[in-house]
Amino acid sequence: MELASHAVLLTAIVTIVAILLYFYMGIRVGQARTKYNCPAPTMVGDPAFERAQRIQLNTLEALPIFLPLLWLATLYFTMFGWLPAAFGVVWIVGRFIYMTGYSAAADKRSTGFLIQLVAQLALLIMAVWGIVVAWGAS
């Protein structure tokens, strides 16, 4: 398998894992709705329910930024084909830390948020770099 297709395969796996994490967050919201008696379409209630819901919604807000950056970096930053997928894993780990921290208390979400933000910025830099290089080569 050549490097480019290997990078695409790694990125596809990272994409699936990120989506699975998002689904897991949705399941946690459903469980919190039941546990804290917050039936749909209720958006407020016990603070633990509200935190679970904010975790899922904030991740939903981040996915349309993360996924295109992940794929653009994979397609255009070919110098180190595995690097975009590696930063995708960092993003997932950051989101998981964000989820566990925020679940405990709102003020414990910052570390995970910072980790995923750094990963997104790295993907942005790789995507822009790769596109500029490709533009110059054409």
Secondary structure, DSSP 8 states (H G I E B T S, - for coil): --HHHHHHHHHHHHHHHHHHHHHHHHHHHHHHHHHTT--TT---SSHHHHHHHHHHHHHHHHHHHHHHHHHHHHHH--TTTTHHHHHHHHHHHHHHHHHHHHHH-GGG-HHHHHHHHHHHHHHHHHHHHHHHHHHHH-
